Amino acid sequence: MVEYTGDGLKRADRLSPADPTPLTARTVHRLHTPSNTDRAFADSTARGAAPTLMVLVLLKTLERLGYFPRLAHVPLVVLQRLR
């Protein structure tokens, strides 16, 4: 069952149901592109590709939301951008 918000967007089209910003390609690029500092931090903290990706996901979602979401709730488009 797909849940829709009041503006017709699916819940999966947002990072969080409480986040008013739809996840357009432009928004994802602007808000979820890791900086060189972000990448250096992730590389120095995690070992391997999958753990590094998870550090970046948690870092960028924390910056946007102010809390760590469940990884299952992070939209695929955000994961693909951070990869």
C-alpha positions as CSV (number, residue, x, y, z in Angstrom):
1,M,0.0,0.0,0.0
2,V,1.4,3.4,-1.0
3,E,0.9,6.2,1.4
4,Y,0.4,9.7,-0.1
5,T,1.0,13.1,1.4
6,G,-1.5,15.9,1.1
7,D,0.3,17.3,-2.0
8,G,0.1,14.0,-3.9
9,L,3.7,12.9,-3.3
10,K,4.3,9.4,-2.1
11,R,5.9,9.0,1.3
12,A,8.9,7.5,-0.4
13,D,9.4,10.8,-2.3
14,R,10.4,12.5,1.0
15,L,13.3,11.8,3.3
16,S,10.9,12.0,6.3
17,P,7.1,12.3,6.5
18,A,7.7,15.5,8.6
19,D,10.1,17.0,6.0
20,P,8.2,19.4,3.8
21,T,10.9,19.3,1.0
22,P,10.1,16.8,-1.8
23,L,13.0,14.8,-3.0
24,T,13.4,16.1,-6.5
25,A,16.7,15.4,-8.4
26,R,17.8,19.0,-7.6
27,T,17.0,18.7,-3.9
28,V,18.8,15.3,-3.6
29,H,21.9,16.8,-5.4
30,R,21.9,19.9,-3.3
31,L,21.3,18.3,0.1
32,H,22.8,14.9,-0.2
33,T,26.0,15.3,-2.1
34,P,28.9,14.6,0.3
35,S,31.7,17.2,0.4
36,N,35.4,16.2,0.3
37,T,35.4,16.6,4.1
38,D,32.4,14.2,4.4
39,R,34.1,11.6,2.2
40,A,37.4,11.9,4.1
41,F,35.6,11.5,7.4
42,A,33.7,8.4,6.1
43,D,36.9,6.9,4.6
44,S,38.8,7.3,7.9
45,T,35.9,6.0,10.0
46,A,34.7,3.0,8.1
47,R,36.4,0.0,6.6
48,G,35.0,-1.1,3.2
49,A,32.5,0.2,0.7
50,A,29.3,-0.7,2.5
51,P,30.2,0.7,5.9
52,T,31.5,3.9,4.2
53,L,28.2,4.3,2.4
54,M,26.3,3.8,5.7
55,V,28.5,6.5,7.4
56,L,27.7,8.9,4.6
57,V,24.0,8.1,4.7
58,L,23.8,8.7,8.4
59,L,25.9,11.8,8.2
60,K,23.9,13.5,5.4
61,T,20.5,12.5,6.9
62,L,21.5,13.7,10.3
63,E,22.4,17.1,8.7
64,R,19.0,17.3,7.0
65,L,16.7,15.9,9.7
66,G,18.6,16.4,13.0
67,Y,18.3,12.8,13.9
68,F,19.3,9.4,12.6
69,P,16.5,7.7,10.6
70,R,16.1,4.0,10.3
71,L,18.2,3.0,7.2
72,A,15.1,1.2,5.8
73,H,13.4,4.6,5.7
74,V,16.1,6.3,3.6
75,P,14.8,6.6,0.0
76,L,16.7,4.7,-2.6
77,V,17.4,7.9,-4.5
78,V,19.4,9.2,-1.6
79,L,21.4,6.0,-1.3
80,Q,22.1,6.1,-5.0
81,R,23.4,9.7,-4.7
82,L,25.7,8.9,-1.9
83,R,27.1,5.7,-3.6
